[in-house]
């Protein structure tokens, strides 16, 4: 009787272990976003006003970055948060920014060094796009691997809260399957 109980009590853990070994696949994590082509990568964004709907039936005004190149399939709509930019360490990045809001906007890239800015109008801390014909171009080399934020550098207390922010993922030069060097 004791052997029968012992076999019965061992059967459940053994079957569970076999099930887990057979029916589980390796872990995989990924993120969808705008992936650049290795080397030189250009992104075209327009700042727009738009609305987002929430699960509880709310409808809220946002200001967001729209992907003008249609990578994320949103038909040029503003996104909250902005499009996720995925690049490789060492890539030369160009971001062209247009603005459809009634106030100037800009972008800053904390954690990225030597960001060069051209076009637009001179703001207090950065170049600003003051209209849809006023394109500001930001260029830099993607530095250290990691996940960074980009956001408005103009009137930040209002514009970031309204939605002018997004993520920049810099993959390490050793490959996309690694988090960091």
N, CA and C atoms as a LAMMPS dump frame, in Angstrom:
ITEM: TIMESTEP
0
ITEM: NUMBER OF ATOMS
543
ITEM: BOX BOUNDS ff ff ff
-5.0000000000000000e+02 5.0000000000000000e+02
-5.0000000000000000e+02 5.0000000000000000e+02
-5.0000000000000000e+02 5.0000000000000000e+02
ITEM: ATOMS id mol type element x y z
1 1 1 N 0.821 -1.192 0
2 1 2 C 0 0 0
3 1 3 C 0.863 1.253 0
4 2 1 N 1.921 1.218 0.811
5 2 2 C 2.807 2.378 0.889
6 2 3 C 3.468 2.653 -0.465
7 3 1 N 3.916 1.612 -1.164
8 3 2 C 4.533 1.773 -2.478
9 3 3 C 3.547 2.339 -3.486
10 4 1 N 2.294 1.914 -3.396
11 4 2 C 1.267 2.409 -4.308
12 4 3 C 1.039 3.915 -4.092
13 5 1 N 0.959 4.367 -2.826
14 5 2 C 0.809 5.799 -2.519
15 5 3 C 2.031 6.592 -2.962
16 6 1 N 3.2 6.026 -2.742
17 6 2 C 4.43 6.703 -3.131
18 6 3 C 4.485 6.9 -4.641
19 7 1 N 4.104 5.857 -5.392
20 7 2 C 4.084 5.974 -6.862
21 7 3 C 3.05 6.996 -7.306
22 8 1 N 1.887 7.013 -6.678
23 8 2 C 0.826 7.954 -7.037
24 8 3 C 1.251 9.397 -6.744
25 9 1 N 1.91 9.628 -5.607
26 9 2 C 2.352 10.975 -5.24
27 9 3 C 3.502 11.451 -6.111
28 10 1 N 4.29 10.567 -6.648
29 10 2 C 5.409 10.95 -7.519
30 10 3 C 4.96 11.166 -8.952
31 11 1 N 3.849 10.554 -9.325
32 11 2 C 3.383 10.615 -10.703
33 11 3 C 3.031 12.037 -11.14
34 12 1 N 2.358 12.796 -10.3
35 12 2 C 1.94 14.161 -10.661
36 12 3 C 3.14 15.068 -10.93
37 13 1 N 4.146 15.14 -10.036
38 13 2 C 5.29 16.002 -10.329
39 13 3 C 6.073 15.558 -11.569
40 14 1 N 6.18 14.255 -11.77
41 14 2 C 6.917 13.757 -12.941
42 14 3 C 6.179 14.141 -14.219
43 15 1 N 4.867 13.926 -14.251
44 15 2 C 4.091 14.299 -15.443
45 15 3 C 4.128 15.809 -15.678
46 16 1 N 4.072 16.592 -14.62
47 16 2 C 4.167 18.053 -14.755
48 16 3 C 5.506 18.449 -15.36
49 17 1 N 6.583 17.869 -14.897
50 17 2 C 7.916 18.174 -15.42
51 17 3 C 8.024 17.798 -16.895
52 18 1 N 7.497 16.624 -17.266
53 18 2 C 7.53 16.196 -18.671
54 18 3 C 6.723 17.16 -19.523
55 19 1 N 5.532 17.54 -19.06
56 19 2 C 4.698 18.484 -19.802
57 19 3 C 5.441 19.801 -20.04
58 20 1 N 6.056 20.342 -18.999
59 20 2 C 6.775 21.604 -19.125
60 20 3 C 7.948 21.495 -20.084
61 21 1 N 8.655 20.39 -20.059
62 21 2 C 9.79 20.205 -20.964
63 21 3 C 9.354 20.071 -22.409
64 22 1 N 8.261 19.386 -22.649
65 22 2 C 7.813 19.109 -24.007
66 22 3 C 7.075 20.293 -24.623
67 23 1 N 6.227 20.95 -23.844
68 23 2 C 5.324 21.938 -24.414
69 23 3 C 5.712 23.395 -24.198
70 24 1 N 6.878 23.645 -23.692
71 24 2 C 7.292 25.039 -23.562
72 24 3 C 8.409 25.315 -24.545
73 25 1 N 8.388 26.498 -25.089
74 25 2 C 9.432 26.92 -26.024
75 25 3 C 10.368 27.861 -25.284
76 26 1 N 11.482 28.156 -25.893
77 26 2 C 12.42 29.102 -25.311
78 26 3 C 11.797 30.477 -25.182
79 27 1 N 12.233 31.208 -24.215
80 27 2 C 11.706 32.553 -23.997
81 27 3 C 12.214 33.479 -25.096
82 28 1 N 11.359 34.386 -25.539
83 28 2 C 11.724 35.351 -26.559
84 28 3 C 11.045 36.654 -26.219
85 29 1 N 11.791 37.719 -26.305
86 29 2 C 11.207 39.027 -26.058
87 29 3 C 11.553 39.937 -27.223
88 30 1 N 10.656 40.8 -27.554
89 30 2 C 10.906 41.725 -28.643
90 30 3 C 10.013 42.936 -28.484
91 31 1 N 10.257 43.913 -29.301
92 31 2 C 9.457 45.126 -29.265
93 31 3 C 9.275 45.604 -30.686
94 32 1 N 8.065 45.967 -31.022
95 32 2 C 7.842 46.512 -32.345
96 32 3 C 8.081 48.006 -32.307
97 33 1 N 8.569 48.509 -33.359
98 33 2 C 8.855 49.927 -33.469
99 33 3 C 9.372 50.21 -34.863
100 34 1 N 9.881 51.383 -35.054
101 34 2 C 10.445 51.751 -36.344
102 34 3 C 11.905 51.335 -36.333
103 35 1 N 12.235 50.334 -37.108
104 35 2 C 13.617 49.874 -37.144
105 35 3 C 14.323 50.503 -38.32
106 36 1 N 15.481 51.046 -38.028
107 36 2 C 16.276 51.633 -39.083
108 36 3 C 17.098 50.581 -39.805
109 37 1 N 17.55 50.935 -40.975
110 37 2 C 18.467 50.085 -41.724
111 37 3 C 19.848 50.359 -41.156
112 38 1 N 20.613 49.299 -40.928
113 38 2 C 21.929 49.458 -40.316
114 38 3 C 22.764 50.465 -41.103
115 39 1 N 23.369 51.367 -40.389
116 39 2 C 24.243 52.372 -40.999
117 39 3 C 23.651 53.753 -40.894
118 40 1 N 22.885 54.151 -41.891
119 40 2 C 22.273 55.479 -41.912
120 40 3 C 20.765 55.309 -41.796
121 41 1 N 20.169 56.024 -40.862
122 41 2 C 18.754 55.855 -40.588
123 41 3 C 18.08 57.221 -40.512
124 42 1 N 17.005 57.391 -41.29
125 42 2 C 16.267 58.649 -41.304
126 42 3 C 14.825 58.402 -40.899
127 43 1 N 14.317 59.262 -40.013
128 43 2 C 12.941 59.194 -39.544
129 43 3 C 12.301 60.558 -39.782
130 44 1 N 11.06 60.569 -40.252
131 44 2 C 10.328 61.803 -40.512
132 44 3 C 9.088 61.835 -39.634
133 45 1 N 9.046 62.827 -38.745
134 45 2 C 7.938 62.962 -37.8
135 45 3 C 7.245 64.305 -37.99
136 46 1 N 5.937 64.315 -37.725
137 46 2 C 5.164 65.55 -37.66
138 46 3 C 4.457 65.583 -36.315
139 47 1 N 4.524 66.716 -35.632
140 47 2 C 3.791 66.895 -34.379
141 47 3 C 2.37 67.31 -34.734
142 48 1 N 1.393 66.568 -34.173
143 48 2 C -0.013 66.809 -34.483
144 48 3 C -0.863 66.717 -33.224
145 49 1 N -2.014 67.348 -33.274
146 49 2 C -3.04 67.149 -32.258
147 49 3 C -3.929 66.007 -32.725
148 50 1 N -4.36 65.175 -31.793
149 50 2 C -5.212 64.033 -32.137
150 50 3 C -5.994 63.646 -30.887
151 51 1 N -6.78 62.621 -30.975
152 51 2 C -7.549 62.113 -29.843
153 51 3 C -7.262 60.629 -29.669
154 52 1 N -7.231 60.183 -28.419
155 52 2 C -7.138 58.755 -28.139
156 52 3 C -8.358 58.357 -27.326
157 53 1 N -8.797 57.134 -27.533
158 53 2 C -9.927 56.6 -26.781
159 53 3 C -9.403 55.612 -25.756
160 54 1 N -10.06 55.58 -24.618
161 54 2 C -9.669 54.649 -23.558
162 54 3 C -10.749 53.584 -23.392
163 55 1 N -10.381 52.508 -22.719
164 55 2 C -11.295 51.386 -22.539
165 55 3 C -12.559 51.766 -21.776
166 56 1 N -12.484 52.8 -20.938
167 56 2 C -13.66 53.194 -20.164
168 56 3 C -14.558 54.18 -20.912
169 57 1 N -14.285 54.374 -22.204
170 57 2 C -15.13 55.239 -23.018
171 57 3 C -14.67 56.674 -23.093
172 58 1 N -13.54 56.995 -22.468
173 58 2 C -13.028 58.356 -22.527
174 58 3 C -12.421 58.683 -23.884
175 59 1 N -12.381 59.943 -24.207
176 59 2 C -11.781 60.415 -25.449
177 59 3 C -10.966 61.653 -25.092
178 60 1 N -9.65 61.567 -25.272
179 60 2 C -8.77 62.614 -24.77
180 60 3 C -7.922 63.236 -25.873
181 61 1 N -7.766 64.543 -25.785
182 61 2 C -6.906 65.283 -26.703
183 61 3 C -5.448 65.014 -26.342
184 62 1 N -4.63 64.709 -27.343
185 62 2 C -3.194 64.55 -27.139
186 62 3 C -2.457 65.35 -28.2
187 63 1 N -1.208 65.618 -27.929
188 63 2 C -0.268 66.063 -28.953
189 63 3 C 0.717 64.926 -29.097
190 64 1 N 0.99 64.52 -30.287
191 64 2 C 1.88 63.38 -30.459
192 64 3 C 2.733 63.504 -31.697
193 65 1 N 3.757 62.654 -31.741
194 65 2 C 4.599 62.54 -32.927
195 65 3 C 3.944 61.544 -33.869
196 66 1 N 3.775 61.919 -35.119
197 66 2 C 3.243 61.024 -36.144
198 66 3 C 4.393 60.573 -37.031
199 67 1 N 4.411 59.292 -37.366
200 67 2 C 5.417 58.721 -38.251
201 67 3 C 5.003 58.997 -39.694
202 68 1 N 5.661 59.963 -40.338
203 68 2 C 5.302 60.339 -41.709
204 68 3 C 5.629 59.261 -42.731
205 69 1 N 6.475 58.321 -42.365
206 69 2 C 6.878 57.276 -43.304
207 69 3 C 5.949 56.064 -43.255
208 70 1 N 4.981 56.06 -42.355
209 70 2 C 3.988 54.997 -42.293
210 70 3 C 4.493 53.666 -41.78
211 71 1 N 5.6 53.661 -41.039
212 71 2 C 6.153 52.399 -40.552
213 71 3 C 5.211 51.648 -39.629
214 72 1 N 4.515 52.342 -38.771
215 72 2 C 3.702 51.655 -37.766
216 72 3 C 2.238 51.536 -38.182
217 73 1 N 1.928 51.857 -39.431
218 73 2 C 0.604 51.606 -39.964
219 73 3 C -0.518 52.425 -39.362
220 74 1 N -0.226 53.604 -38.87
221 74 2 C -1.276 54.42 -38.25
222 74 3 C -1.802 55.508 -39.181
223 75 1 N -1.41 55.48 -40.443
224 75 2 C -1.943 56.442 -41.401
225 75 3 C -1.616 57.883 -41.063
226 76 1 N -0.443 58.119 -40.5
227 76 2 C -0.021 59.478 -40.191
228 76 3 C -0.665 60.086 -38.956
229 77 1 N -1.308 59.272 -38.121
230 77 2 C -1.922 59.786 -36.902
231 77 3 C -0.878 59.972 -35.818
232 78 1 N -1.141 60.904 -34.927
233 78 2 C -0.267 61.122 -33.779
234 78 3 C -0.343 59.916 -32.864
235 79 1 N 0.767 59.606 -32.227
236 79 2 C 0.83 58.465 -31.328
237 79 3 C 1.133 58.91 -29.912
238 80 1 N 0.612 58.148 -28.949
239 80 2 C 0.971 58.348 -27.546
240 80 3 C 1.316 57.01 -26.934
241 81 1 N 2.513 56.806 -26.452
242 81 2 C 3.673 57.669 -26.676
243 81 3 C 4.081 57.642 -28.14
244 82 1 N 5.051 58.46 -28.491
245 82 2 C 5.511 58.55 -29.874
246 82 3 C 6.083 57.235 -30.377
247 83 1 N 6.354 57.149 -31.678
248 83 2 C 6.896 55.925 -32.253
249 83 3 C 8.191 55.496 -31.554
250 84 1 N 8.334 54.199 -31.32
251 84 2 C 9.563 53.663 -30.751
252 84 3 C 10.592 53.564 -31.867
253 85 1 N 11.72 54.211 -31.679
254 85 2 C 12.797 54.196 -32.665
255 85 3 C 13.804 53.134 -32.238
256 86 1 N 14.069 52.169 -33.121
257 86 2 C 15.009 51.099 -32.812
258 86 3 C 16.173 51.179 -33.795
259 87 1 N 17.374 51.397 -33.261
260 87 2 C 18.571 51.534 -34.09
261 87 3 C 19.711 50.712 -33.499
262 88 1 N 20.795 50.629 -34.217
263 88 2 C 21.972 49.907 -33.75
264 88 3 C 23.039 50.888 -33.295
265 89 1 N 23.798 50.481 -32.323
266 89 2 C 24.896 51.299 -31.822
267 89 3 C 25.821 51.655 -32.992
268 90 1 N 26.155 52.921 -33.101
269 90 2 C 27.032 53.393 -34.161
270 90 3 C 26.305 53.892 -35.399
271 91 1 N 24.976 53.678 -35.489
272 91 2 C 24.211 54.178 -36.633
273 91 3 C 24.175 55.698 -36.623
274 92 1 N 24.203 56.29 -37.802
275 92 2 C 24.052 57.737 -37.968
276 92 3 C 22.557 58.009 -38.11
277 93 1 N 21.986 58.742 -37.161
278 93 2 C 20.538 58.96 -37.089
279 93 3 C 20.189 60.366 -37.559
280 94 1 N 19.157 60.458 -38.397
281 94 2 C 18.606 61.746 -38.822
282 94 3 C 17.113 61.728 -38.533
283 95 1 N 16.65 62.746 -37.824
284 95 2 C 15.226 62.887 -37.551
285 95 3 C 14.786 64.254 -38.053
286 96 1 N 13.827 64.242 -38.976
287 96 2 C 13.255 65.475 -39.518
288 96 3 C 11.923 65.717 -38.833
289 97 1 N 11.753 66.899 -38.259
290 97 2 C 10.561 67.213 -37.473
291 97 3 C 9.798 68.376 -38.084
292 98 1 N 8.494 68.144 -38.336
293 98 2 C 7.571 69.2 -38.755
294 98 3 C 6.555 69.391 -37.641
295 99 1 N 5.84 70.501 -37.69
296 99 2 C 4.931 70.858 -36.616
297 99 3 C 3.634 71.408 -37.184
298 100 1 N 2.483 70.895 -36.706
299 100 2 C 1.194 71.454 -37.11
300 100 3 C 0.473 72.147 -35.953
301 101 1 N 1.129 72.216 -34.786
302 101 2 C 0.516 72.905 -33.642
303 101 3 C 0.669 74.41 -33.787
304 102 1 N -0.062 75.152 -32.977
305 102 2 C 0.006 76.618 -33.031
306 102 3 C 1.149 77.178 -32.186
307 103 1 N 1.95 76.312 -31.569
308 103 2 C 3.097 76.777 -30.795
309 103 3 C 4.345 76.02 -31.235
310 104 1 N 5.524 76.604 -31.038
311 104 2 C 6.765 75.941 -31.45
312 104 3 C 7.003 74.646 -30.671
313 105 1 N 7.639 73.683 -31.323
314 105 2 C 8.021 72.428 -30.68
315 105 3 C 9.444 72.069 -31.086
316 106 1 N 10.046 71.175 -30.324
317 106 2 C 11.388 70.702 -30.638
318 106 3 C 11.537 69.302 -30.064
319 107 1 N 12.721 68.728 -30.209
320 107 2 C 13.009 67.409 -29.636
321 107 3 C 14.361 67.456 -28.951
322 108 1 N 14.473 66.723 -27.851
323 108 2 C 15.776 66.507 -27.233
324 108 3 C 15.941 65.001 -27.001
325 109 1 N 17.192 64.58 -26.929
326 109 2 C 17.531 63.162 -26.857
327 109 3 C 18.475 62.923 -25.681
328 110 1 N 17.962 62.899 -24.454
329 110 2 C 18.832 62.678 -23.297
330 110 3 C 19.603 61.362 -23.442
331 111 1 N 20.895 61.419 -23.123
332 111 2 C 21.74 60.237 -23.219
333 111 3 C 22.493 60.131 -24.527
334 112 1 N 22.113 60.931 -25.535
335 112 2 C 22.818 60.918 -26.811
336 112 3 C 23.725 62.142 -26.867
337 113 1 N 24.937 61.929 -27.348
338 113 2 C 25.924 63.007 -27.378
339 113 3 C 26.029 63.613 -28.769
340 114 1 N 26.468 64.861 -28.795
341 114 2 C 26.769 65.569 -30.042
342 114 3 C 25.595 65.6 -31.016
343 115 1 N 24.41 65.926 -30.51
344 115 2 C 23.242 66.068 -31.373
345 115 3 C 23.37 67.395 -32.107
346 116 1 N 23.366 67.329 -33.434
347 116 2 C 23.441 68.54 -34.251
348 116 3 C 22.046 68.873 -34.746
349 117 1 N 21.746 70.177 -34.794
350 117 2 C 20.411 70.637 -35.153
351 117 3 C 20.529 71.657 -36.271
352 118 1 N 19.666 71.529 -37.277
353 118 2 C 19.654 72.519 -38.358
354 118 3 C 18.212 72.828 -38.74
355 119 1 N 18.02 73.999 -39.342
356 119 2 C 16.69 74.424 -39.766
357 119 3 C 15.903 75.005 -38.62
358 120 1 N 14.636 75.298 -38.896
359 120 2 C 13.765 75.815 -37.849
360 120 3 C 14.146 77.203 -37.397
361 121 1 N 13.609 77.601 -36.262
362 121 2 C 13.86 78.903 -35.672
363 121 3 C 14.605 78.709 -34.363
364 122 1 N 15.47 79.639 -34.02
365 122 2 C 16.261 79.539 -32.798
366 122 3 C 15.365 79.71 -31.587
367 123 1 N 15.32 78.654 -30.728
368 123 2 C 14.576 78.715 -29.477
369 123 3 C 15.527 79.034 -28.344
370 124 1 N 15.039 78.968 -27.141
371 124 2 C 15.88 79.272 -25.981
372 124 3 C 17.005 78.257 -25.851
373 125 1 N 16.674 76.969 -25.918
374 125 2 C 17.678 75.923 -25.743
375 125 3 C 17.919 75.103 -26.999
376 126 1 N 17.058 75.202 -27.992
377 126 2 C 17.157 74.333 -29.151
378 126 3 C 16.503 75.002 -30.35
379 127 1 N 16.644 74.393 -31.497
380 127 2 C 15.94 74.868 -32.683
381 127 3 C 14.504 74.37 -32.61
382 128 1 N 13.556 75.211 -33.015
383 128 2 C 12.149 74.862 -32.908
384 128 3 C 11.476 74.903 -34.27
385 129 1 N 10.554 73.972 -34.473
386 129 2 C 9.708 73.996 -35.65
387 129 3 C 8.482 74.822 -35.307
388 130 1 N 8.24 75.858 -36.088
389 130 2 C 7.113 76.743 -35.79
390 130 3 C 5.943 76.544 -36.742
391 131 1 N 6.061 75.642 -37.7
392 131 2 C 4.976 75.378 -38.642
393 131 3 C 5.333 74.218 -39.549
394 132 1 N 4.366 73.786 -40.366
395 132 2 C 4.571 72.588 -41.186
396 132 3 C 5.607 72.788 -42.291
397 133 1 N 5.89 74.025 -42.663
398 133 2 C 6.934 74.277 -43.666
399 133 3 C 8.294 74.51 -43.015
400 134 1 N 8.339 74.485 -41.71
401 134 2 C 9.541 74.774 -40.939
402 134 3 C 10.09 73.46 -40.379
403 135 1 N 10.972 72.812 -41.127
404 135 2 C 11.487 71.497 -40.741
405 135 3 C 12.795 71.662 -39.971
406 136 1 N 12.859 70.993 -38.814
407 136 2 C 14.079 70.964 -38.016
408 136 3 C 14.675 69.562 -38.168
409 137 1 N 15.984 69.504 -38.406
410 137 2 C 16.668 68.227 -38.589
411 137 3 C 17.643 68.008 -37.437
412 138 1 N 17.522 66.848 -36.792
413 138 2 C 18.4 66.443 -35.699
414 138 3 C 19.248 65.28 -36.2
415 139 1 N 20.554 65.361 -36
416 139 2 C 21.442 64.267 -36.401
417 139 3 C 22.379 63.925 -35.248
418 140 1 N 22.645 62.63 -35.103
419 140 2 C 23.586 62.162 -34.085
420 140 3 C 23.955 60.723 -34.391
421 141 1 N 25.015 60.273 -33.767
422 141 2 C 25.406 58.876 -33.851
423 141 3 C 24.868 58.185 -32.604
424 142 1 N 24.143 57.068 -32.801
425 142 2 C 23.596 56.326 -31.658
426 142 3 C 24.755 55.82 -30.816
427 143 1 N 24.832 56.292 -29.583
428 143 2 C 25.976 56 -28.715
429 143 3 C 25.851 54.696 -27.973
430 144 1 N 25.844 54.806 -26.675
431 144 2 C 25.816 53.628 -25.807
432 144 3 C 24.501 52.863 -25.966
433 145 1 N 24.565 51.531 -25.974
434 145 2 C 23.33 50.761 -26.057
435 145 3 C 22.464 50.971 -24.824
436 146 1 N 21.17 50.885 -25.025
437 146 2 C 20.237 51.053 -23.927
438 146 3 C 18.899 51.549 -24.434
439 147 1 N 18.008 51.819 -23.505
440 147 2 C 16.696 52.361 -23.825
441 147 3 C 16.642 53.781 -23.294
442 148 1 N 16.327 54.703 -24.18
443 148 2 C 16.324 56.128 -23.861
444 148 3 C 14.96 56.721 -24.184
445 149 1 N 14.76 57.911 -23.679
446 149 2 C 13.541 58.653 -23.949
447 149 3 C 13.9 59.81 -24.876
448 150 1 N 13.012 60.145 -25.792
449 150 2 C 13.119 61.423 -26.491
450 150 3 C 11.845 62.192 -26.163
451 151 1 N 11.95 63.505 -26.141
452 151 2 C 10.772 64.302 -25.814
453 151 3 C 10.957 65.728 -26.279
454 152 1 N 9.894 66.503 -26.146
455 152 2 C 9.946 67.913 -26.531
456 152 3 C 10.917 68.655 -25.632
457 153 1 N 11.644 69.56 -26.23
458 153 2 C 12.552 70.408 -25.473
459 153 3 C 12.012 71.821 -25.33
460 154 1 N 10.803 72.05 -25.808
461 154 2 C 10.165 73.355 -25.75
462 154 3 C 8.947 73.257 -24.837
463 155 1 N 8.827 74.18 -23.912
464 155 2 C 7.653 74.207 -23.04
465 155 3 C 7.365 72.799 -22.51
466 156 1 N 8.412 72.17 -21.97
467 156 2 C 8.346 70.757 -21.594
468 156 3 C 7.232 70.428 -20.614
469 157 1 N 6.994 71.278 -19.635
470 157 2 C 5.983 70.963 -18.623
471 157 3 C 4.603 70.777 -19.24
472 158 1 N 4.339 71.412 -20.353
473 158 2 C 3.051 71.246 -21.026
474 158 3 C 3.137 70.199 -22.141
475 159 1 N 4.16 70.302 -22.993
476 159 2 C 4.201 69.466 -24.183
477 159 3 C 4.477 67.994 -23.89
478 160 1 N 5.308 67.694 -22.914
479 160 2 C 5.551 66.288 -22.56
480 160 3 C 4.291 65.69 -21.945
481 161 1 N 3.624 66.446 -21.093
482 161 2 C 2.391 65.948 -20.489
483 161 3 C 1.295 65.739 -21.53
484 162 1 N 1.293 66.529 -22.587
485 162 2 C 0.303 66.365 -23.652
486 162 3 C 0.622 65.175 -24.561
487 163 1 N 1.861 64.64 -24.469
488 163 2 C 2.161 63.431 -25.238
489 163 3 C 3.397 63.474 -26.101
490 164 1 N 4.159 64.548 -26.071
491 164 2 C 5.333 64.648 -26.946
492 164 3 C 6.539 63.965 -26.302
493 165 1 N 6.514 62.63 -26.334
494 165 2 C 7.594 61.806 -25.806
495 165 3 C 7.547 60.454 -26.499
496 166 1 N 8.677 59.765 -26.471
497 166 2 C 8.752 58.428 -27.068
498 166 3 C 10.02 57.731 -26.609
499 167 1 N 10.248 56.527 -27.117
500 167 2 C 11.407 55.722 -26.726
501 167 3 C 12.378 55.566 -27.89
502 168 1 N 13.656 55.566 -27.536
503 168 2 C 14.748 55.303 -28.473
504 168 3 C 15.503 54.102 -27.928
505 169 1 N 15.52 53.011 -28.685
506 169 2 C 16.246 51.81 -28.279
507 169 3 C 17.493 51.702 -29.144
508 170 1 N 18.648 51.683 -28.486
509 170 2 C 19.925 51.523 -29.178
510 170 3 C 20.424 50.114 -28.872
511 171 1 N 20.433 49.267 -29.898
512 171 2 C 20.921 47.896 -29.726
513 171 3 C 22.443 47.89 -29.724
514 172 1 N 23.046 46.981 -28.968
515 172 2 C 24.511 46.932 -28.932
516 172 3 C 25.082 46.444 -30.26
517 173 1 N 26.314 46.834 -30.527
518 173 2 C 26.954 46.47 -31.795
519 173 3 C 27.214 44.978 -31.919
520 174 1 N 27.123 44.22 -30.822
521 174 2 C 27.38 42.784 -30.903
522 174 3 C 26.173 42.002 -31.393
523 175 1 N 25.027 42.658 -31.594
524 175 2 C 23.867 41.986 -32.159
525 175 3 C 22.57 42.299 -31.459
526 176 1 N 21.464 42.049 -32.178
527 176 2 C 20.133 42.384 -31.682
528 176 3 C 19.664 41.455 -30.565
529 177 1 N 20.282 40.305 -30.4
530 177 2 C 19.842 39.351 -29.37
531 177 3 C 20.454 39.604 -28.01
532 178 1 N 21.149 40.72 -27.855
533 178 2 C 21.789 41.059 -26.597
534 178 3 C 21.195 42.349 -26.073
535 179 1 N 21.042 42.435 -24.761
536 179 2 C 20.508 43.663 -24.168
537 179 3 C 21.564 44.756 -24.17
538 180 1 N 22.768 44.422 -23.737
539 180 2 C 23.853 45.385 -23.679
540 180 3 C 25.163 44.652 -23.924
541 181 1 N 26.236 45.407 -24.174
542 181 2 C 27.532 44.776 -24.381
543 181 3 C 27.937 44.024 -23.127
